[in-house]
Amino acid sequence: MNAVLWWMSSAGDQHLHVQVMILKQQQYLKKQAIWNVFDL
């Protein structure tokens, strides 16, 4: 039972980590796009 709970919570952390990574990448791409506009 503990192993299952640990796996579920670690899988949840993994999912959250992936979401945070995607969010950071989107913010980074938006910043890049804004700088590209300024460069033009």
HELIX and SHEET records of a PDB file:
HELIX    1   1 ASN A    2  ASP A   39  1                                  38    
END                                                                             
